[in-house]
Amino acid sequence: MKENIVLIGFMATGKSTIGKRLAERLGWPFVDIDQMIEEMHGKSIEEIFRIHGEEFFRREESNMIALVAKKPGQVIATGGGAVLREMNLKALAENGVVVCLKAEPEVINSRVSGNDRPLLSGVADRLAHIKKLLEERAACYDKADFALDSGNMDADTAVAEIIKFTDRQKIGGDSHG
């Protein structure tokens, strides 16, 4: 039986916000892979990318996912690119139902304006770059067990939809009522 709920999806689709609320509602711990990497290195994701590069970050991300994915009864939020490595998605899916949070490129662009995101740093046309990245990652995101457009949905509604889906899947063995 799958005993975790894993949130994947592009940046700014609400993985951390919705994940925290979902974990609170279920009485489960919330695990944010990016936050764990930041704490381990004492640096922000942006600094890690700038100092060590994306490949270093992706290795750290894979190591953290391998460590976390085996523990049951958690809500896990990944970084937007975590599923680019098939081994990450496989590890997360072994013991978890994978929920992909989605949003329209324009919604994502408005949510990240003013924020320094490593993959958007120095990009002149952010919206075009977001669309390109979404297209490149679509096949990975499509491997989720459940997809939810969280772009124009408040966090509590998103949580209720995820719980409805996981109740039908009997995640964790009990109803989350």
TORKE-286373 format. One record per residue (C-alpha): residue in three letters; x, y, z. Coordinates in steps of 0.02 Angstrom, whole numbers, plus 32768, in hexadecimal, padded with zeros to 4 digits. Example, Ala and Ser with C-alpha at 12.3 -4.5 7.8 and 13.67 -1.06 7.14 Angstrom:
<nodes>
ALA82677F1F8186 SER82AC7FCB8165 
</nodes>
This chain:
<nodes>
MET800080008000 LYS803D80AF7FD6 GLU804E81158074 ASN808C81C1803D ILE8041824D7FD9 VAL80C1829C7F65 LEU80A783467F14 ILE810183677E72 GLY80EC83F27DF3 PHE813A848D7DAC MET8179851B7E19 ALA80F3858A7E67 THR8065850C7E55 GLY804B85077F12 LYS80AA846A7F45 SER80EA84B37FE9 THR804D85138018 ILE7FD584867FED GLY804D84038032 LYS8055845780DD ARG7F97846680E8 LEU7F8083B380AE ALA7FFC8371812E GLU7FA883D781B7 ARG7EFD83948186 LEU7F3C82E08186 GLY7FA682F28223 TRP803F82BB81BF PRO80EB830B81B4 PHE810C837E8121 VAL81AF836080C7 ASP81EE83E5804D ILE8281839E7FEB ASP82C3844B7FB9 GLN82BA8488806D MET831983EF80A9 ILE83A28410802A GLU83AB84C7805F GLU83BA84968116 MET843E841280F1 HIS84AB848D8090 GLY8481852C80F1 LYS845B8582804C SER83C385AD7FE4 ILE839C85477F48 GLU83CC85E27EE3 GLU847885E87F38 ILE8493852D7F20 PHE846D853E7E66 ARG84DF85D77E57 ILE8571858D7EB8 HIS856984D47E8D GLY84FD84CD7DF0 GLU845E84727DC2 GLU84AE83C57DB2 PHE84ED83CC7E66 PHE844084027EA1 ARG83EA83757E40 ARG846082F57E90 GLU843983387F3D GLU838183357F13 SER838A827F7EDC ASN83E8824E7F7B MET836682A67FE8 ILE82D482567F8B ALA832181A97F9D LEU833281C78058 VAL828482108074 ALA821881A77FFE LYS822681068063 LYS81D8814C8102 PRO81198139810C GLY809281B5813E GLN80D7825780F6 VAL80A582E08080 ILE813D82FE8011 ALA815583977FA2 THR81DB838F7F1D GLY823084177EBA GLY81E884367E0E GLY827383DA7DB3 ALA828283437E27 VAL822082D37DB0 LEU829B82F47D22 ARG82FF82647D69 GLU829981C77D53 MET82E781777DED ASN829D82027E58 LEU81ED81E77E1A LYS8201812B7E2B ALA823D813B7EE0 LEU81AE81B17F0D ALA812981487EB6 GLU815E80A57F0B ASN811680DA7FB1 GLY80AD816F7F81 VAL801D81AA7F19 VAL806182327EA7 VAL7FF982CF7E90 CYS802C834E7E0D LEU7FFA84017E2E LYS7FE584657D8E ALA7FC585197D5F GLU7FBD857E7CBF PRO806385CE7C8B GLU801B867D7CA6 VAL7FE986517D59 ILE8096860A7D7C ASN80E886A47D31 SER808187197D9F ARG80AA86B17E3A VAL816686B57E1B SER8174876C7DEC GLY81EB87BF7E63 ASN822E87177E9F ASP82DB86DA7E74 ARG82C5862C7E2E PRO836585D97DEE LEU831B859C7D4A LEU82D486497D25 SER836C86AD7D59 GLY83A587227CCE VAL831986EA7C59 ALA82D6877A7BF1 ASP822E872E7BC4 ARG81F986CE7C60 LEU8150869A7C1C ALA819B864D7B7E HIS821D85F37BE7 ILE819885B17C5F LYS8134856F7BCB LYS81D0851B7B85 LEU81FB84C87C2C LEU8147848F7C45 GLU814884407B99 GLU81EF83E87BBC ARG81AE83A37C61 ALA80FC83777C2C ALA812182BE7C10 CYS816D82B07CBF TYR80DC830B7D11 ASP8060829F7CB2 LYS80A182047D0F ALA8048823F7DAE ASP7FB981D97DF4 PHE7F4D82747E00 ALA7F5A83237DB5 LEU7F0983BD7DFF ASP7F03846C7DB5 SER7F2E84D27E4F GLY7F4A85737DEF ASN7EA485C67E19 MET7E77855B7EAE ASP7E8F85897F64 ALA7EFB85147FCD ASP7E6B84CF8035 THR7E09849D7F99 ALA7EA5844A7F51 VAL7EBF83EA7FF4 ALA7E0A83AE7FF1 GLU7E1E83727F3D ILE7EBF83147F66 ILE7E6F82C37FFE LYS7DD9828E7F96 PHE7E4E823B7F19 THR7EBB81E77F9C ASP7E2381A87FFC ARG7DEA81507F5D GLN7E9981057F4F LYS7E9B80D08008 ILE7F3E812B802A GLY7F81810D80D8 GLY7EFB808C80FE ASP7E7980FF8150 SER7E0481838113 HIS7E478233812D GLY7D9982778154 
</nodes>
